[in-house]
Amino acid sequence: MVKPAQPDSAGGAVTIRPSKAGDVAAIAEIYGHHVLHGLASFELLAPSVDEIAKRRADVIGRKFPYLVAEIDGRVVGYAYASLYRTRPAYRHTLEDSVYIHKDFIGRGVGKLLLDALIDACARVGCRQLIAVIGDSANAGSIRLHAACGFKRAGTLKAVGFKFGRWVDSVIMQRAIGEGAKTLPPEPNGR
């Protein structure tokens, strides 16, 4: 699934497509910046390219979506969905992750990625999508998720400690497809 190029707010043509092994270094760079300079991730050390490759392989191996956004052939963001929790009763619920290159934040790339990820989650039979947003002051991510139909489910106060301070997690949730209105099929053989 490749989404036709769509303009971002600066006029760049954004293509959303499934990630490839060749994208891992760019993904690691994007994520590493957020780990080292922000509160969206509660990791303290940026994972290596090899570690990001393993994580990506795990997501893809479970047949979950892992997408990238490109402008002029450059990966400028990525999004994926993974298990929200590993216990079997959670099998119809996934958690999203969306990260944008620091130079492309605020240009609409995140919305294009998250919309495409929601569509991809529906195709794999997901019924609920959860966002665990680091930092209750992360207005950009909260606005992005709200714009894509997520509702705030709650705030976990002071559950992380990073950069010398306590950090909240905001939980947001979005039904996918029929949500809880009907019984789900078994997605991906889970």
N, C-alpha and C positions, 0 to 999 in steps of 0.2 A: 504494500500500500504506500504509494507516494502521493502526497497532496500536491496539487498544482501550485506553482509559486503564487504567493500572495504578498502584497506590499506590507512592510512594517510602517510605523509612523514616520520614518525618515525616508521612505520611498525605496528602500532596498527590497529586492524580490526574495521572499523567504520560502524555502522549500522544506516541507516536513516529510521525513522518510524514516524507514527503519534504520537503526544504527548498524554499522558494520565494524568488524574487527579493526579496520584502519582508522576508526574514529576515536579509539580508546585514549590515545595521548591527548587529544583535544578535550575529551570529557574529563580526564584526570586534571588537566590544567584549570578548566572551569571550576570543577568541584574543589580543587585544592585552594583556589583563591577564597571561596566561600568558607571553607574550614578555617583558614588562617586569619581571615579578616571579618567574619560575620557570625551571626548567631543562628542562621537558618539550620546549620548542622551542629550537633552537639559533639562531633568528633573534635579532638584537640590537635591531632597531627594529620596532615594531608596524606592520604593513602598513595602508595606507589602506583605506577601505571599497571604493573602486574596484578596488584590487588584489585584495581578497578576492572581489569579484564576478567578476573575470576568472578567478581560480583555481577558483571554484565552477563557472563556465561551462565550463571545460576538463574538469573531472571529469564533469559532466553530459553534455557533448558527446561524451565517450567511452562514454556509457551505463553509467557506474559509479554506485553509490549514494551519495547525499549526504543524510543524515537530520538532523532536529532533534528535540529533546525539548522539550515544552511543558508548563508547569503554569499553569493559569488563563490561557491565552492568551499567556503569556510564554515566549520561547525561553530555556531554561536549560542547554542543551547541544547539541552537534552531533557528528556522526561521519560520516566518509566514507572511501571506499577509492579509491586511485589506483594507477597503475602502480608496481610495486616498482622496476623498472628498465625502460628503454625498448627494449632489444634484444629482437628477436622471440622468442628462446627463453624469455624470462621472461613471455610473454603470458598464462600461466595463473596467475600469482602477483601478488597485489595487496598493498599496504601500507595498514594502517588508521591513522586518526587519530581520536582521541576527546578532546574538550575540554568541560569542565563549568564553568558560571558559578561563580565563587568562593564565592558564598553557598549553593550547592547541592551542593558536594563532600561525599562521604561519605553521601549519602542514597539511593544505589542507582540514580541516574539513569544513571551510566556503564555499569552492567551491562545495564540495559534497552536502552540505545543500542547497545552492542557486540553483544549477542545479536541484535538486529534487523539490524545491519550484517552479521553472519555469515550470516544467512538471505538477505539481499539479495545478498551475494557469491556464494552458492550458485546463486541464480537467474540470475546473469550468466555462470555457467560457471567461476568461479574454483575452483582446486584447492588453492591454498596461500595463506594469509594471514599476512603478516609484520607484526610490531610492532617499530618501532625506537624504544625508550624512552630519552628523554634522562635521564641521571643514574642511576647504579646504586643511588643512595639513594632513588629514586622508588618507594618501597614501595607506594603506593596504586595506581599504574598497573601495576606488576608483579603485585600481588595481583588486580587486575581482570582482567588478561589470563589469569592462571592459572585464575581462577574460570570463565572462558569457554573453557577447554580448550587454551590456548596452553602450549607447553613452552619452557623457556629453551634457546636454541640457542647462546648465547655472549655474551661481553661484549667490546666494543671499548674498550680502555683509553685514556683521555686523548685522545679524538679531537675534542673540542670545548673551546673556551676561552671562558668566559662568567663574568661577575661576578668577575673576577680570579683564576679558578682553572680547572684542567683538569677536564673532565667526561667521564665514560664514556657509552657507549651500550649498552644491553642489547637484544639481539636475541631475540625470541620468535617462535614459529612455530606455526601450527595448520593441519592438513589440513582441507579443506572437502569435504563429500560423500565421494566415492570417493578423494580425495587422489591418491596415486601408485599405487593398486591397479589402475587401468584407464587405458587411453589416453583423453585428454580430447577432447570435441568442440571445435570452434573457437568460443569464446565471442565474442559481439558482432562476429563477422566478422573478428576479429583473426587 
